[in-house]
Amino acid sequence: MSNRQLLSPNLKFFLLIVLLFVCWLIGRYIPFDIEFYKQFLAQYPLALSGLIFVVAYVIMTFFVWFSKDLFRLAAAILFGAYWSTLFVWIAEMINLVILFHISRNLGREFVEQKFKLKPVVTADDGHYFWRVFALRIVPIIAFKFLDLGFGLTKISFRKYFISLIASPLRIFWVQFILAGVGDALFKDPLAMF
C-alpha cells in the first residue's frame, strides 16, 4: 500500500486545513520587530545577509501570513530595489515549491472528488501559461493563495513553475516603490502626506 492510499482524501484535506489554521494561529503570537531584523541583517556582508533574509522570509511568511509586507519593506530599505527584488523572488520560489506541493498532496484529491468543478486552468489548455502569468504579475492575489490554489488544479508543477518569470516584474515594481519611500513610510506614515 502506498503512502497516498494510507490517508483518505477527507483526512488529507482536513490535515491541510489544520496546517493552515495552525500556521495562522502561530503567526498571531510570534512577535515581528522590523528594526531587529534590519539591525541584524546590516551587520553581515550582502551575500550572507541575503541568504539569512531568504531563510527568515520563507520561515516567517509561512507561519506569519501578514509579515510578508513588513519583510519586503525591510528588504527594500536594507538592500535597495534591485537586490531586494532578487532576494524576495528567491524566497517566493521556495514558498511556491512548498505551498504548491502541500496543497497538491493534501487537498487536490478531496477537491476533485467533492466539487467536480471544471478547472480554470487545465494541463491540456494551451493558454494556461498566459492565465497563470496574468495572475502572478497583477498584485491582486497574494502569491501564497495562487500557489495553494494552483496546487489543487490539474496543472503540472513544471508548467506552473515556468510561470514564475512573471513574479520578478511584480516584485520589482513593489520593491522599487518601497525603496523610494523607505524609512519615511515605516517611521512616520503621516509625514508622507
MONOR-V820706 format. One record per run of one state. SS is the DSSP state (@ for helix, = for strand, . for the rest). FROM is the first residue (numbers start at 1). LEN is the number of residues. If there is no record, write none. Layout:
((SS/FROM/LEN) (SS/FROM/LEN))
This chain:
((./1/2) (@/3/4) (./7/2) (@/9/21) (./30/4) (@/34/9) (./43/3) (@/46/18) (./64/4) (@/68/39) (./107/1) (@/108/8) (./116/12) (@/128/10) (./138/5) (@/143/9) (./152/5) (@/157/31) (./188/1) (@/189/4) (./193/1))
